[in-house]
Amino acid sequence: MMKSKKPYRTVAGLFALGALAIGAPVVAQASLAMLDTLDRGGWELRYRDGSAPRNICVRSGREFIQLRHAGDSCNRFVVEDGKAQVTVQYTCRGNGYGRTNIRRENSGLVQVDSQGIADGRPFQFSAEARRTGSCR
């Protein structure tokens, strides 16, 4: 009596399906497409705690992710990658970490909430960012 090869095909199919399921989030994590829809140029951040406003030049929208670790080379993990909202957790080796949520209201207005550790001290802030024109 010859055994059917179907069990092997089933196991191979399940393995392939599992590999696709594991691989799918990696592709989604790299996207952050919502940030690409933001207008490029000068933006003003107004902090909800009354701190002095801050101006930044936005080239990709990703500048909003690491406001307290600007310029640092950090490892990022995308927690949420939606059409109107993204959440990114990041670690900057030797300089702390952060978790930032960015909610898009329109292409020139976003809400930013971030918290973490920078320079050995905790930080937490909420801000509204509006496009102001060209970068200065």
URWOZI-V112622 format. One record per pair of residues at least 12 apart in sequence whose C-alpha atoms are under 10 Angstrom apart, sorted by the first residue. I is the first residue (numbers start at 1). J is the second residue. D is the distance in whole Angstrom. If there is no record, write none. Layout:
I/J/D, I/J/D
This chain:
25/78/9, 26/77/10, 26/78/9, 28/78/8, 28/80/9, 28/81/7, 28/82/10, 29/76/9, 29/77/7, 29/78/5, 29/79/8, 29/80/8, 29/81/7, 29/88/9, 30/76/9, 30/77/9, 30/78/8, 30/81/9, 31/78/9, 31/81/7, 31/82/10, 32/61/9, 32/62/8, 32/78/8, 32/80/9, 32/81/6, 32/82/8, 32/83/9, 32/85/9, 32/86/7, 32/87/9, 32/88/9, 33/61/10, 33/81/8, 33/82/8, 33/83/7, 33/84/9, 33/85/10, 33/86/9, 34/61/8, 34/62/10, 34/81/8, 34/82/7, 34/83/5, 34/84/6, 34/85/7, 34/86/7, 34/102/9, 34/103/9, 34/104/8, 34/107/9, 35/60/7, 35/61/5, 35/62/6, 35/63/9, 35/64/9, 35/65/10, 35/81/10, 35/82/10, 35/83/9, 35/84/9, 35/85/9, 35/86/8, 35/102/9, 35/103/10, 35/104/8, 35/107/9, 35/110/10, 36/59/9, 36/60/6, 36/61/6, 36/62/8, 36/107/9, 37/60/9, 37/61/8, 37/83/10, 37/84/10, 37/104/9, 37/106/9, 37/107/6, 37/108/9, 38/58/9, 38/59/9, 38/60/8, 38/61/6, 38/62/10, 38/104/8, 38/105/10, 38/106/8, 38/107/4, 38/108/6, 38/109/8, 38/110/9, 38/131/9, 39/58/8, 39/59/8, 39/60/9, 39/61/8, 39/106/9, 39/107/5, 39/108/6, 39/109/9, 39/130/10, 39/131/7, 39/133/9, 40/57/8, 40/58/5, 40/59/5, 40/60/7, 40/61/8, 40/107/9, 40/108/9, 40/131/8, 40/133/9, 40/134/8, 40/135/9, 41/56/8, 41/57/6, 41/58/5, 41/59/7, 41/60/9, 41/61/10, 41/108/10, 41/131/7, 41/132/8, 41/133/6, 41/134/5, 41/135/5, 41/136/9, 42/55/7, 42/56/6, 42/57/5, 42/58/6, 42/59/9, 42/130/9, 42/131/6, 42/132/5, 42/133/5, 42/134/5, 42/135/4, 42/136/7, 43/55/6, 43/56/5, 43/57/6, 43/58/7, 43/108/8, 43/109/9, 43/128/10, 43/129/6, 43/130/5, 43/131/4, 43/132/5, 43/133/7, 43/134/8, 43/135/8, 43/136/10, 44/56/6, 44/57/9, 44/109/10, 44/127/10, 44/128/8, 44/129/5, 44/130/5, 44/131/6, 44/132/6, 44/133/10, 45/64/10, 45/109/10, 45/110/9, 45/111/9, 45/112/9, 45/126/10, 45/127/6, 45/128/6, 45/129/4, 45/130/7, 45/131/9, 46/111/10, 46/112/10, 46/126/9, 46/127/5, 46/128/5, 46/129/6, 46/130/8, 47/112/9, 47/113/10, 47/125/7, 47/126/6, 47/127/4, 47/128/7, 47/129/9, 48/125/7, 48/126/6, 48/127/5, 48/128/8, 49/125/8, 49/126/8, 49/127/8, 50/127/10, 51/125/10, 51/127/10, 53/127/9, 53/128/10, 53/129/10, 54/129/9, 55/129/9, 55/130/10, 55/131/10, 55/132/9, 55/135/9, 55/136/9, 56/129/9, 56/131/9, 56/132/10, 56/135/8, 56/136/9, 57/131/9, 57/132/10, 57/133/10, 57/134/8, 57/135/5, 57/136/8, 58/131/9, 58/134/9, 58/135/8, 59/135/9, 61/102/10, 62/102/10, 64/100/8, 64/101/9, 64/102/7, 64/110/9, 64/111/10, 64/112/7, 64/113/10, 64/114/9, 64/129/9, 65/86/9, 65/87/8, 65/88/7, 65/89/9, 65/90/9, 65/98/9, 65/99/8, 65/100/6, 65/101/8, 65/102/8, 65/112/9, 65/113/10, 65/114/8, 66/88/9, 66/89/9, 66/90/8, 66/91/10, 66/92/10, 66/97/9, 66/98/7, 66/99/9, 66/100/8, 66/114/9, 67/98/9, 67/100/9, 67/112/10, 67/114/8, 68/96/10, 68/97/9, 68/98/8, 68/114/9, 68/115/9, 68/116/9, 68/117/9, 68/118/7, 68/119/9, 68/123/8, 68/124/10, 68/125/10, 69/90/10, 69/91/10, 69/92/8, 69/95/8, 69/96/8, 69/97/8, 69/98/8, 69/117/9, 69/118/7, 69/119/9, 72/91/10, 72/92/7, 72/93/9, 72/95/8, 73/90/10, 73/91/9, 73/92/6, 73/93/8, 73/95/10, 74/89/10, 74/90/6, 74/91/5, 74/92/4, 74/93/7, 74/94/10, 74/95/9, 74/96/9, 74/97/8, 74/98/10, 75/89/8, 75/90/5, 75/91/5, 75/92/6, 75/93/8, 75/97/9, 76/88/7, 76/89/6, 76/90/4, 76/91/7, 76/92/9, 76/97/10, 76/98/9, 76/99/9, 77/89/5, 77/90/6, 77/91/9, 77/99/9, 78/90/8, 78/99/10, 78/100/10, 79/99/9, 79/100/10, 79/101/9, 80/101/9, 80/102/10, 82/103/9, 82/104/10, 83/103/9, 83/104/8, 84/102/8, 84/103/6, 84/104/5, 84/105/7, 84/106/9, 84/110/9, 85/101/7, 85/102/6, 85/103/4, 85/104/6, 85/105/9, 85/110/9, 85/111/9, 85/112/10, 86/100/8, 86/101/6, 86/102/5, 86/103/7, 86/104/9, 86/112/10, 87/99/7, 87/100/6, 87/101/4, 87/102/6, 87/103/9, 87/112/10, 87/113/9, 87/114/9, 88/100/5, 88/101/7, 88/102/9, 88/114/10, 89/101/9, 89/114/10, 89/115/10, 89/116/9, 90/116/9, 91/116/9, 91/117/9, 92/117/10, 92/118/9, 94/118/10, 94/119/9, 94/120/9, 95/117/8, 95/118/6, 95/119/6, 95/120/7, 95/121/10, 96/116/7, 96/117/5, 96/118/5, 96/119/7, 96/120/7, 96/121/8, 96/122/9, 97/115/8, 97/116/5, 97/117/5, 97/118/7, 97/119/10, 97/120/10, 97/122/9, 98/114/7, 98/115/6, 98/116/4, 98/117/6, 98/118/8, 98/122/9, 98/123/9, 98/124/9, 99/113/8, 99/114/6, 99/115/6, 99/116/6, 99/117/10, 99/124/10, 100/112/7, 100/113/6, 100/114/4, 100/115/7, 100/116/9, 100/124/10, 100/125/10, 100/126/10, 101/113/5, 101/114/6, 101/115/9, 101/126/10, 102/114/9, 102/126/10, 102/127/10, 102/128/10, 102/129/10, 103/128/10, 104/129/10, 106/130/10, 107/130/9, 107/131/8, 108/129/8, 108/130/6, 108/131/5, 108/132/8, 108/133/10, 109/128/7, 109/129/6, 109/130/5, 109/131/7, 109/132/10, 110/127/9, 110/128/6, 110/129/5, 110/130/7, 110/131/9, 111/126/7, 111/127/6, 111/128/5, 111/129/6, 111/130/9, 112/125/8, 112/126/6, 112/127/5, 112/128/6, 112/129/7, 113/125/6, 113/126/4, 113/127/6, 113/128/9, 114/126/7, 114/127/9
